[in-house]
Amino acid sequence: MPELVPPTVDARESFLVAMDEYVADGRGGFDDFSNIGNDLRAYASTWSTPAGFARFVGYLRAQRLEETPRPVGFVPTTVLWWLDGPEYLGRLNIRHRLAPGLAGERNGHIGYDVRPGARRKGHATAMLAACKPIAAALGLSQVLVTCDFDNEASRRTIERNGGVPTRRLDEKLRFWVPV
């Protein structure tokens, strides 16, 4: 049964296959501002080696620490992978607080992504449900989760997890989800 776990080198082979799926799906270009897109551009050239992948995993795990250097406007973030044994199925990020300004309002506390080959199997809904106790342990009583207005699957995922709609912001639908 899948579970949310900190990134691990044990999932390397499956992770690399998943990243190939994302690239085949058109992800990773300069117009892809998602975490997956950023990671593909920044780390794909090095994560093919065990040492490079270990550095990438260390980078992801360090994002939860307040003292980790990060770009202006970025906040501490717990990165979790949705794994079924060593099989990488997706990723979920919990921002410990909203980023300052419009970025926080657009991105919210939680972002998630399911690899193309594992979509439409309930993984996003299960990941969001599984992260609620983790978010609560971080001191969050509710989390802002957003999706593009035309992303029907993500909207249903958020609503299945108790998301209450709030005002729309440009192309983003915004929901408060109790944890």
C-alpha positions as CSV (number, residue, x, y, z in Angstrom):
1,M,0.0,0.0,0.0
2,P,1.4,3.4,-0.9
3,E,2.6,5.8,1.7
4,L,4.1,9.3,2.0
5,V,7.8,9.1,2.9
6,P,10.8,11.4,2.8
7,P,12.7,11.2,-0.5
8,T,15.0,8.1,-0.5
9,V,17.8,6.8,-2.7
10,D,16.0,3.4,-2.6
11,A,13.5,4.7,-5.2
12,R,16.1,5.9,-7.7
13,E,15.3,3.5,-10.6
14,S,11.5,4.0,-10.4
15,F,12.0,7.8,-9.9
16,L,14.1,8.0,-13.1
17,V,11.5,6.1,-15.1
18,A,8.8,8.5,-13.7
19,M,10.9,11.5,-14.7
20,D,11.1,10.1,-18.3
21,E,7.3,9.9,-18.2
22,Y,7.1,13.5,-17.2
23,V,9.4,14.5,-20.0
24,A,7.4,12.5,-22.5
25,D,4.4,14.3,-21.1
26,G,6.0,17.7,-22.0
27,R,7.3,18.6,-18.6
28,G,10.6,20.3,-17.8
29,G,10.6,23.1,-20.3
30,F,11.4,26.7,-19.4
31,D,7.7,27.4,-19.2
32,D,7.1,24.6,-16.6
33,F,7.4,26.4,-13.2
34,S,6.3,23.4,-11.2
35,N,8.6,21.6,-8.8
36,I,8.9,18.7,-11.3
37,G,9.9,21.2,-14.0
38,N,12.4,23.0,-11.8
39,D,13.9,19.7,-10.7
40,L,14.2,18.4,-14.2
41,R,16.0,21.5,-15.4
42,A,18.3,21.7,-12.3
43,Y,19.1,18.0,-11.6
44,A,18.3,15.7,-14.5
45,S,21.9,16.0,-15.8
46,T,23.3,14.6,-12.5
47,W,20.7,12.3,-10.9
48,S,21.5,9.5,-13.4
49,T,24.5,8.5,-11.2
50,P,24.0,7.1,-7.7
51,A,26.1,9.9,-6.2
52,G,24.2,12.6,-8.1
53,F,20.9,11.2,-7.1
54,A,22.0,11.0,-3.4
55,R,22.8,14.8,-3.6
56,F,19.4,15.5,-5.1
57,V,17.7,13.5,-2.3
58,G,19.7,15.3,0.3
59,Y,18.7,18.7,-1.3
60,L,15.0,17.7,-1.1
61,R,15.2,16.5,2.5
62,A,17.0,19.7,3.6
63,Q,14.2,21.9,2.3
64,R,12.2,21.3,5.5
65,L,14.9,23.0,7.6
66,E,14.5,26.7,8.4
67,E,18.2,27.3,8.1
68,T,18.5,25.8,4.6
69,P,19.5,28.6,2.1
70,R,16.7,29.2,-0.5
71,P,15.7,31.8,-3.0
72,V,14.0,35.0,-1.7
73,G,10.2,34.3,-1.3
74,F,10.6,30.5,-0.8
75,V,9.7,29.0,2.6
76,P,10.6,25.8,4.4
77,T,8.9,22.9,2.7
78,T,8.6,19.2,3.7
79,V,9.0,17.2,0.5
80,L,7.4,13.7,0.5
81,W,7.3,11.0,-2.0
82,W,4.3,8.7,-2.6
83,L,5.9,5.3,-2.7
84,D,4.5,1.8,-3.0
85,G,7.6,-0.1,-1.8
86,P,10.4,1.2,-4.0
87,E,7.9,2.3,-6.7
88,Y,7.7,6.1,-7.1
89,L,4.1,7.2,-7.8
90,G,4.2,10.9,-7.0
91,R,5.3,13.8,-4.9
92,L,3.7,16.1,-2.4
93,N,5.1,19.3,-0.8
94,I,3.9,20.9,2.4
95,R,5.0,24.5,2.7
96,H,5.3,25.3,6.4
97,R,3.7,28.7,5.9
98,L,2.4,30.6,2.9
99,A,5.1,32.2,0.9
100,P,5.0,36.0,1.1
101,G,2.8,38.0,-1.3
102,L,1.0,36.7,-4.3
103,A,3.1,33.6,-4.6
104,G,1.6,32.2,-1.4
105,E,-1.9,33.0,-2.4
106,R,-1.4,31.3,-5.8
107,N,0.6,28.2,-4.7
108,G,-0.9,27.6,-1.2
109,H,0.5,25.3,1.4
110,I,0.4,22.0,-0.5
111,G,1.4,21.0,-4.0
112,Y,1.2,17.5,-5.4
113,D,1.9,15.7,-8.6
114,V,1.3,12.1,-9.7
115,R,3.5,10.5,-12.3
116,P,1.7,10.1,-15.7
117,G,1.7,6.3,-15.6
118,A,0.0,6.3,-12.2
119,R,-2.8,8.8,-12.8
120,R,-6.5,8.2,-12.5
121,K,-6.0,5.6,-9.8
122,G,-6.9,7.7,-6.7
123,H,-3.3,8.5,-5.7
124,A,-3.7,12.3,-5.5
125,T,-6.7,12.0,-3.3
126,A,-4.9,9.5,-1.1
127,M,-1.7,11.6,-0.9
128,L,-3.7,14.7,0.1
129,A,-5.5,12.7,2.8
130,A,-2.3,11.1,4.1
131,C,-0.5,14.5,4.4
132,K,-3.1,16.0,6.8
133,P,-1.6,14.6,10.0
134,I,1.8,15.7,8.9
135,A,0.5,19.2,8.2
136,A,-1.2,19.3,11.6
137,A,2.1,18.2,13.2
138,L,3.7,21.3,11.5
139,G,1.2,23.4,13.4
140,L,-1.2,24.0,10.5
141,S,-4.9,23.7,11.3
142,Q,-6.0,24.2,7.7
143,V,-4.1,24.4,4.5
144,L,-4.6,26.4,1.3
145,V,-4.6,24.2,-1.7
146,T,-4.9,25.6,-5.2
147,C,-5.4,24.2,-8.7
148,D,-5.9,25.7,-12.2
149,F,-9.5,26.4,-12.9
150,D,-9.5,23.9,-15.8
151,N,-7.9,21.0,-13.8
152,E,-11.1,19.1,-13.0
153,A,-9.2,16.1,-11.5
154,S,-7.3,18.2,-9.0
155,R,-10.5,20.1,-8.1
156,R,-12.2,16.8,-7.3
157,T,-9.2,15.7,-5.3
158,I,-9.3,18.8,-3.1
159,E,-13.1,18.6,-2.7
160,R,-12.9,14.9,-1.7
161,N,-10.5,16.0,1.1
162,G,-12.9,18.5,2.5
163,G,-11.7,21.5,0.5
164,V,-13.9,24.6,0.9
165,P,-13.7,27.0,-2.0
166,T,-12.6,30.5,-1.4
167,R,-12.1,33.3,-3.9
168,R,-10.6,32.6,-7.3
169,L,-7.3,34.3,-8.1
170,D,-6.7,34.6,-11.9
171,E,-6.6,31.1,-13.3
172,K,-6.3,29.5,-9.8
173,L,-9.1,28.0,-7.8
174,R,-8.4,28.2,-4.1
175,F,-9.6,25.9,-1.3
176,W,-9.1,25.7,2.4
177,V,-8.7,22.1,3.6
178,P,-9.0,21.3,7.3
179,V,-6.3,19.1,8.6
